[in-house]
């Protein structure tokens, strides 16, 4: 299978999330045949659901499409380093490869913080590639939070490390 980045689609989903007032994170899930199975952005506010991160939404859609709680051989692109919750879900679904954009020193769960995949109790460790379109992903987040700060709408998520 040839490698093809799906980060442009993930960035588009992140921009759509920002337009809805959500933290601009987007994700794309690809099946083993290379077909895009799901694309989404954060929807925590729209769904009143703190677990409605982009990664969780596409994993749910992929599992529904596959008729399984496991997705071996599937690949996931996300614009921001997954948080510990999302990293645990990535492990639980047995995603083969994770590609992410910007690092998240404050809330990340892959290369920072909890380092879920490095934990001895982690059942599955995907292949991980960080830094894909990191500058564009980080700029989108910085712009979103700067606008919220300037407009008085910041609610604590300022991603100081980005």
C-alpha positions as CSV (number, residue, x, y, z in Angstrom):
1,X,0.0,0.0,0.0
2,X,1.4,3.4,-0.9
3,X,1.5,6.1,1.8
4,X,-0.8,9.0,1.2
5,X,-1.2,11.8,3.7
6,X,-4.7,12.7,4.7
7,X,-3.7,15.6,6.8
8,X,-5.1,18.2,4.3
9,X,-8.6,16.6,4.9
10,X,-8.0,16.6,8.7
11,X,-7.0,20.3,8.6
12,X,-10.2,21.0,6.6
13,X,-12.2,19.3,9.3
14,X,-10.4,21.3,12.0
15,X,-11.2,24.5,10.2
16,X,-14.9,23.5,10.0
17,X,-14.8,22.7,13.7
18,X,-13.4,26.2,14.4
19,X,-16.1,27.8,12.3
20,X,-18.6,26.0,14.6
21,X,-16.9,27.4,17.7
22,X,-15.2,24.1,18.5
23,X,-11.5,23.7,19.3
24,X,-10.0,23.2,15.8
25,X,-9.0,19.6,15.8
26,X,-9.8,17.3,12.8
27,X,-9.3,13.6,12.2
28,X,-9.4,11.2,9.2
29,X,-9.8,7.5,9.5
30,X,-8.6,5.2,6.6
31,X,-9.4,1.5,6.2
32,X,-6.9,-1.1,5.3
33,X,-7.7,-0.8,1.6
34,X,-6.8,3.0,1.7
35,X,-10.4,4.2,1.6
36,X,-11.4,7.2,3.8
37,X,-14.0,5.8,6.3
38,X,-14.6,8.9,8.3
39,X,-13.7,12.5,8.6
40,X,-14.8,14.8,11.5
41,X,-13.8,17.6,13.8
42,X,-14.3,18.2,17.4
43,X,-18.0,18.4,18.4
44,X,-17.9,18.6,22.2
45,X,-20.0,21.8,22.4
46,X,-22.4,20.8,19.6
47,X,-23.1,17.5,21.2
48,X,-22.8,18.5,24.8
49,X,-20.4,15.6,25.1
50,X,-16.9,16.0,26.6
51,X,-15.8,12.8,24.8
52,X,-16.8,14.1,21.3
53,X,-13.2,14.7,20.2
54,X,-12.5,14.3,16.5
55,X,-10.6,11.1,17.1
56,X,-13.4,9.5,19.1
57,X,-16.0,10.5,16.5
58,X,-14.1,8.9,13.6
59,X,-13.3,5.8,15.6
60,X,-17.0,5.4,16.4
61,X,-17.9,5.8,12.7
62,X,-15.2,3.4,11.7
63,X,-16.2,0.7,14.2
64,X,-19.8,1.1,13.0
65,X,-18.8,0.7,9.4
66,X,-16.6,-2.3,10.1
67,X,-19.2,-3.9,12.5
68,X,-16.4,-4.4,15.0
69,X,-14.9,-2.7,18.1
70,X,-11.5,-3.3,16.6
71,X,-9.9,-1.8,13.6
72,X,-6.6,-3.6,12.9
73,X,-4.9,-2.3,9.8
74,X,-6.7,1.0,9.9
75,X,-4.8,4.3,10.0
76,X,-5.7,7.6,11.7
77,X,-4.6,11.2,10.9
78,X,-5.3,13.9,13.5
79,X,-4.2,17.5,13.5
80,X,-3.2,17.6,17.2
81,X,-1.4,15.0,19.4
82,X,-4.2,12.9,20.9
83,X,-5.1,13.4,24.6
84,X,-4.9,10.5,27.0
85,X,-8.6,9.6,26.4
86,X,-8.2,9.5,22.7
87,X,-4.8,7.7,22.9
88,X,-6.5,5.0,25.0
89,X,-9.4,4.7,22.5
90,X,-6.8,4.4,19.6
91,X,-5.1,1.6,21.5
92,X,-8.4,-0.1,22.3
93,X,-9.5,-0.1,18.7
94,X,-6.1,-1.5,17.6
95,X,-5.4,1.3,15.1
96,X,-2.3,0.3,13.1
97,X,-0.8,3.7,12.5
98,X,-1.3,7.1,14.0
99,X,-0.2,10.3,12.2
100,X,-0.6,13.6,14.1
101,X,0.2,17.2,13.5
102,X,1.1,19.6,16.3
103,X,2.4,18.3,19.6
104,X,0.4,19.1,22.7
105,X,2.8,19.5,25.7
106,X,0.0,20.5,28.0
107,X,-2.7,17.9,27.3
108,X,-1.1,15.4,24.9
109,X,-1.2,11.7,25.8
110,X,1.2,10.2,23.2
111,X,4.6,12.1,23.3
112,X,3.7,14.2,26.4
113,X,1.9,13.8,29.7
114,X,0.5,10.3,30.2
115,X,2.3,8.7,27.2
116,X,-0.4,6.1,27.0
117,X,1.4,3.9,24.5
118,X,4.5,3.7,26.7
119,X,2.5,2.5,29.7
120,X,3.1,-1.2,30.7
121,X,-0.7,-1.8,30.8
122,X,-1.2,-0.6,27.2
123,X,-2.6,-3.5,25.2
124,X,-1.8,-2.2,21.8
125,X,0.8,0.3,20.6
126,X,0.2,1.8,17.1
127,X,3.1,3.0,14.9
128,X,3.2,6.7,15.6
129,X,4.4,9.5,13.3
130,X,4.1,13.0,14.8
131,X,4.8,16.4,13.3
132,X,2.9,16.0,10.0
133,X,1.7,19.5,9.0
134,X,2.6,20.5,12.6
135,X,3.2,24.2,11.7
136,X,-0.2,24.6,10.0
137,X,-2.0,22.6,12.7
138,X,-0.4,24.7,15.5
139,X,-1.1,28.0,13.6
140,X,-4.8,27.1,13.3
141,X,-5.0,26.4,17.1
142,X,-3.1,29.6,18.0
143,X,-5.3,31.7,15.8
144,X,-8.5,30.1,17.3
145,X,-7.4,30.7,20.9
146,X,-6.0,34.2,20.2
147,X,-9.4,35.2,18.7
148,X,-11.2,33.7,21.8
149,X,-8.9,35.6,24.1
150,X,-9.3,38.8,22.2
151,X,-13.0,38.4,22.2
152,X,-13.1,37.3,25.9
153,X,-14.3,33.8,25.1
154,X,-11.3,31.8,26.3
155,X,-12.4,28.9,28.6
156,X,-9.1,27.7,29.8
157,X,-7.7,25.8,26.8
158,X,-4.9,28.1,25.6
159,X,-2.4,25.4,24.5
160,X,0.5,27.5,25.8
161,X,3.0,25.0,24.4
162,X,1.9,25.4,20.8
